[in-house]
Amino acid sequence: MYMSTRSRRGDPIPEIPIPTELRDSKPKKVKTIVPESEYIRNPECESDADGLKGEVFLNYVYRQLSSNTESSSSSSSRPTIYIMMGPPAAGKSTIKKQMDIQNYVNIDLDEIKKVLIKCFPNDRSLEGVAVVGYLKRFARNLLKLGIKNQTNILFDTTGRMTDLTTEIIEATREEGYKQVFVIVYTALVTVLERAKARNLIETDRPPMSSRAVMEGYESFMNKGASTGTASYYLLSKPDLTNEAEELYIYNNTGTEPELIFSRKNGIVDVAKETPDVYNMSIYSSEPYFSLKGKSSETVKTKVGVKSVATVKSVATVKSAVTKKRYTLNRNKRRISIKK
């Protein structure tokens, strides 16, 4: 079985074989009921009379998603938030281990859902769309607890929920957190293979389907700056990443992650110019990022910075309008002569 698709506004994704384990079965209709307190069945889960909506259960989830390391930041040190972004199965966990992040709470919607599944085994309402809002509410409450405890925070995300991601960036910035932004690039064929392997190993979470993997990857490939996931934060809304003390972009397609771009305390290091990072290209000179296929050269104007491609397109339009006016005027003169 092969799958070929085209991002809604981007380049075609090449045909590649879909692993058998990821092939979608016929979708089933699931009744989307948000779980309530009476659904708690696992005695390992801690809760009070308020159930899922209670503080006892929230603290239980917080402990489940906190690292078990003894090392912690001193009260005088500045806590850090790590925003780890990439498609499903891009290998973000590998980068996390390489960065040796300690003493943190992991805000990851997939991990939150794993805890809910543990507490609500066989509850099909967790498969419904309505649970997404429930997971986002947990993420926001875990963020508040992390900030209250002044602990490090790891936000592991695909970046597609721009509202939640923006809230977390702005809230931690306001609270004086050091911000480290990490974007992970991985080729589609590698993502599919890793998703296949994850399904075999991680049996405590719902298996990933090719549909979910392809939709997640497609969001990074969308052609426009505001519609591509990574380009949204780097090109469309750069204020969300410009103030981060550290920004890293990894190519995680091979056996070992390759750091291709870094910005630390204002110092930029482009290890390798890369023309294909989802819908973008990375260059060794400013502005460093551009949409794929567009030049990195820029021209300054009174209203900001415009790409050379944009200036050329404006000139082309003006030329076409001028030519059309000339043709109309010439035709008018011909009509006058005939009369």
Residue pairs with C-beta under 8 A, 6 or more apart in sequence:
1 17
1 18
1 20
1 23
2 15
2 16
2 17
2 18
3 15
3 16
3 18
3 210
3 214
4 12
4 13
4 14
4 15
5 12
5 13
5 214
5 218
6 12
6 13
7 13
7 218
7 219
7 221
7 222
7 223
7 279
8 218
8 222
8 227
9 222
9 223
9 224
9 227
10 218
10 221
10 222
10 223
10 227
10 228
10 279
11 221
11 223
11 279
11 292
13 188
13 214
13 217
13 218
13 221
14 188
16 188
16 189
16 192
18 192
18 210
19 192
19 193
19 195
19 196
19 210
21 196
21 199
21 200
21 207
22 192
22 195
22 196
22 199
22 208
22 209
22 210
22 213
23 209
23 210
24 209
24 210
24 211
30 124
30 125
30 127
30 128
31 124
31 125
31 128
32 125
32 128
32 129
32 130
32 131
33 125
33 128
33 130
34 125
34 130
34 131
34 133
34 134
35 52
35 116
35 120
35 123
35 125
35 126
35 131
35 134
36 51
36 52
37 47
37 49
37 50
37 51
37 52
37 53
37 54
38 51
39 51
39 52
39 120
39 123
39 125
40 47
40 51
40 52
40 119
40 120
41 119
41 120
41 121
42 118
42 119
42 120
42 121
44 118
44 119
45 57
45 60
45 118
45 119
46 56
46 57
46 59
46 60
47 54
47 56
47 57
47 60
47 119
48 54
48 55
48 56
48 57
50 56
50 57
51 57
57 119
58 138
58 141
58 142
58 145
59 145
61 112
61 115
61 138
61 142
62 105
62 142
62 145
62 146
64 115
65 105
65 106
65 107
65 108
65 111
65 112
65 115
65 142
66 104
66 105
66 106
66 151
67 101
67 102
67 103
67 104
67 105
67 106
69 102
69 103
71 102
71 103
72 102
72 103
72 151
73 79
73 103
73 150
73 151
73 152
75 150
78 176
78 177
78 178
79 150
79 151
79 152
79 153
79 177
79 178
80 152
80 153
80 177
80 178
80 179
80 180
81 152
81 153
81 154
81 155
81 168
81 172
81 177
81 178
81 179
81 180
82 96
82 99
82 101
82 104
82 152
82 153
82 154
82 155
82 180
82 182
83 155
83 157
83 165
83 168
83 169
83 179
83 180
83 181
83 182
83 244
84 92
84 95
84 96
84 154
84 155
84 156
84 157
84 182
84 184
85 92
85 157
85 158
85 159
85 165
85 181
85 182
85 183
85 184
85 229
85 230
85 233
86 92
86 158
86 159
86 183
86 184
86 185
86 186
86 252
87 158
87 186
87 191
87 213
87 216
87 217
87 219
87 220
87 229
88 158
88 191
88 195
88 208
88 212
88 213
88 216
88 217
89 186
89 191
89 192
89 194
89 195
89 198
89 208
89 213
90 184
90 185
90 186
90 191
90 194
90 252
91 184
91 186
91 194
91 252
91 257
92 156
92 182
92 184
93 156
94 252
94 257
95 182
95 184
95 250
95 252
95 257
96 154
96 156
98 257
99 182
101 152
101 154
102 152
103 151
103 152
104 151
104 152
104 153
104 154
105 142
105 145
105 146
105 151
105 152
105 153
105 154
106 154
106 156
107 139
107 142
107 143
107 146
107 153
107 154
107 155
107 156
107 168
108 154
108 155
108 156
108 157
109 132
109 135
109 136
109 139
109 157
110 156
110 205
111 156
112 135
112 138
112 139
112 142
113 126
113 131
113 135
113 205
113 206
114 204
114 205
116 126
116 131
116 135
117 123
117 126
117 204
117 205
117 206
118 204
120 126
125 131
127 206
136 161
136 164
139 164
139 168
140 164
140 167
143 153
143 167
143 168
143 171
143 172
146 152
146 153
147 153
147 171
147 172
147 175
147 177
153 168
153 172
153 177
155 165
155 168
157 164
157 165
158 216
158 219
158 229
159 165
159 219
159 229
159 230
159 232
159 233
160 216
160 219
160 229
162 232
165 233
165 240
166 237
166 240
169 179
169 240
172 179
173 179
173 243
178 245
178 246
179 243
179 244
179 245
179 246
180 244
180 245
180 246
180 247
180 248
181 233
181 241
181 244
181 246
181 247
181 248
182 247
182 248
182 249
182 250
183 230
183 233
183 234
183 247
183 248
183 249
183 250
184 249
184 250
184 252
184 257
185 230
185 249
185 250
185 251
185 252
185 253
185 260
185 274
185 277
185 278
186 194
186 251
186 252
186 253
187 253
188 217
190 252
190 253
191 213
191 217
192 210
192 213
195 208
195 210
195 213
198 208
199 207
199 208
219 228
219 229
220 228
220 229
220 230
220 278
220 279
221 228
221 278
221 279
222 228
222 229
222 279
223 279
223 291
223 292
224 231
224 236
224 291
225 231
225 232
225 235
225 236
225 291
226 232
226 236
226 237
228 278
228 279
228 280
228 291
229 278
230 277
230 278
230 279
230 280
231 278
231 279
231 280
231 289
231 291
233 240
233 241
234 241
234 280
234 289
235 280
235 289
235 290
235 291
241 247
245 264
245 265
246 262
246 263
246 264
246 265
247 261
247 262
247 263
247 264
248 259
248 261
248 262
248 263
249 259
249 260
249 261
249 262
249 277
249 282
250 257
250 258
250 259
250 260
251 257
251 258
251 260
251 274
251 277
252 258
258 271
258 272
259 271
260 270
260 271
260 272
260 274
260 277
260 282
261 268
261 269
261 270
261 271
261 274
261 282
261 288
262 268
262 269
262 271
263 269
268 288
270 282
270 283
270 284
270 288
272 282
273 281
273 282
273 283
273 284
274 281
274 282
275 281
275 282
275 292
276 292
279 291
279 292
280 289
280 290
280 291
280 292
281 289
281 290
281 291
281 292
281 293
281 294
281 296
282 288
282 289
283 289
283 290
283 296
285 296
286 296
286 298
287 296
287 298
287 305
288 296
290 296
290 307
294 307
294 308
294 309
295 307
295 308
295 309
297 307
297 308
298 305
298 306
298 307
298 308
299 305
299 306
299 308
299 311
